[in-house]
């Protein structure tokens, strides 16, 4: 099993008010699966993704990636696991603005301690962005930004890809292309989890998990 989350709880305080963002969420995703997590705004989807990626610590429960515990560890250790085993794709691309697309991919590899120009070039080709490798993010179209962001997510050939509304602001044709790239990753053995409002993404997934008020619905 690539991703295992056991009874995740996350709550926030604002004055005397307590908000339960996650209420005992458990899920497991195996290699080769494309899983869509859906639900209305405010249901806890982004909080869940942040906990799965180790960007946020759950108040209860734990996350394991490829058998290695991610939760309850110092941020430096979580960052090491994340760099090696998790590809993150956000709605607003995870790109450094003053670097070219190729340099952004190289930077992701350097953070993992494994710079590899040959693998970088393969990733750029796989994401259909090699022709724009020298361009900076400000010079890219919306679809190119999404493909460049995916190339950064795949820079280290991670076993797990977590995507947050990766197709949310794209036109239908471009969104279909990004979805096809994510599907290809799953078919190649990567575990892919997509947070989405899109019925098309949910329909293309192997499984759809519905989140409502911080709980997965049966």
C-alpha positions, 0 to 999 in steps of 0.5 A, spaced: 500 500 500 502 506 497 498 511 502 495 509 508 491 514 513 488 512 519 483 516 523 485 523 521 483 528 526 484 536 525 481 541 529 482 549 529 480 554 534 478 561 533 476 564 540 472 560 544 469 556 537 472 549 535 472 547 528 473 540 526 476 540 519 477 532 519 473 527 523 476 520 523 478 520 516 481 513 514 483 511 507 488 507 503 491 508 496 495 502 492 499 503 486 496 504 480 490 507 483 487 514 481 482 516 486 478 522 486 476 526 493 470 530 492 465 534 496 463 541 497 467 547 499 469 547 506 468 539 507 475 539 509 478 536 502 484 541 502 486 540 509 486 532 508 491 533 502 495 537 507 495 532 512 496 527 507 502 530 504 505 532 511 504 539 510 500 540 516 500 535 522 493 532 524 491 532 531 489 525 531 491 519 527 497 518 522 499 517 515 504 512 512 507 513 505 510 506 502 510 504 509 514 510 512 510 514 517 510 521 516 506 524 521 509 526 528 515 527 525 520 534 525 518 538 519 525 536 516 524 529 516 517 530 513 520 534 508 525 529 506 520 524 505 515 528 501 521 530 497 523 523 495 516 520 495 510 525 494 509 529 488 505 535 489 500 539 484 496 545 486 491 549 482 496 554 482 502 551 479 508 549 484 513 553 480 518 558 482 517 564 478 524 567 476 526 560 474 525 556 467 521 550 467 527 546 466 530 549 472 524 548 476 524 541 475 532 541 477 530 544 483 525 539 485 531 534 484 536 537 488 531 538 494 531 530 494 539 530 493 538 526 486 539 531 480 539 527 474 539 531 467 537 525 463 531 524 468 529 531 468 528 531 460 524 525 460 519 528 465 519 534 461 517 530 455 512 525 458 509 532 460 509 535 453 512 541 456 519 540 453 518 545 448 518 550 453 523 548 458 527 554 457 521 559 459 519 562 465 512 561 468 510 568 466 511 566 459 506 560 459 499 559 458 494 556 463 495 549 460 503 550 459 503 552 467 499 546 469 504 541 465 510 544 468 507 544 475 506 536 473 513 536 471 515 538 477 511 534 481 514 528 477 521 530 478 523 525 482 519 519 480 515 519 486 510 513 488 505 518 490 502 524 487 497 528 490 493 534 486 489 539 489 484 542 483 489 540 478 484 542 472 480 547 476 481 553 472 483 550 465 478 549 459 475 543 457 481 540 452 486 542 456 483 539 463 482 533 459 490 533 457 492 534 464 487 528 466 490 523 461 497 525 464 495 523 471 491 517 468 498 515 465 501 515 471 496 511 475 497 506 469 504 506 470 504 504 477 503 511 481 498 512 486 494 518 484 490 522 489 486 528 486 482 533 490 476 535 485 470 539 484 470 536 477 465 530 475 469 529 469 475 527 473 471 523 478 468 519 473 475 518 470 477 515 477 478 508 479 474 510 486 471 516 488 471 518 495 466 523 498 468 528 504 462 532 507 463 536 514 470 532 515 468 525 514 468 520 508 461 518 506 459 511 506 
